[in-house]
Amino acid sequence: DLRRFRFYRLPEETLASERRQLAAAQESGSRRVVGRALGLNGFVHLWRDELADAERCFREGLEESERVGDVEPELIAMNYLALIGRMRGDIAMVRPWAERTVALAQRTGNRFYHADALGSLGWAALRDGDDATAKACLDEAVAVQGTLPTPLAFLFVGPCLALAVRRADWASAIGHARALTHPVQRKL
């Protein structure tokens, strides 16, 4: 499936293009531009499964964005640092990044990243065997997301499915599986 390759495993030319874009951003001398460019480089590495490089780019981009108060890339970096932790199965990495994302998303009214970060907290609680906390976080994520469309609903719907299966709540599990297989969703 070519769509999967192009969308989830980015080719070398994409990486080369992002490196040129970062070099141009660094030449500009603008911390805001550099912070955003580092975030874009983080995405390229993330979707190439180069987690160490993605983490480095997101952390550096976050530092630059925090220095200039550029909130959107801050949210993006923290959210995807939590996702990198999830991809590694590293609960200790997920929690602080997700908590920071929730706090900033609440302060700025960003429902998209608020819901995603709650999904990461729910994932961490689920991995710890704390079903009550997982359910509370995931229910809140679904409520916060509401009808806002997102290609990243898997960040909270996936853990919702796992929790429903664990509880043998098959009706909910089927609903969550349908949501995850909707064409707009990304696959990790």
Buried (B, 14 or more C-beta within 10 A) or exposed (E): EEEEEEEBEBEEEBBEBBEEBBEEBEEEEBBBBBBBBBBBBBBBBBBBEBBEBBBBBBBBBBBBBBEBEBBBBBBBBBBBBBBBBBBEEBBEBBBEBBBBBBEBBBEEEBBBBBBBBBBBBBBBBBBEEBEEBBBBBBBBBBEBBEEEEBEBBBBBBBBBBBBBBEEEBEEBBEBBBEBBEEEEBEEB
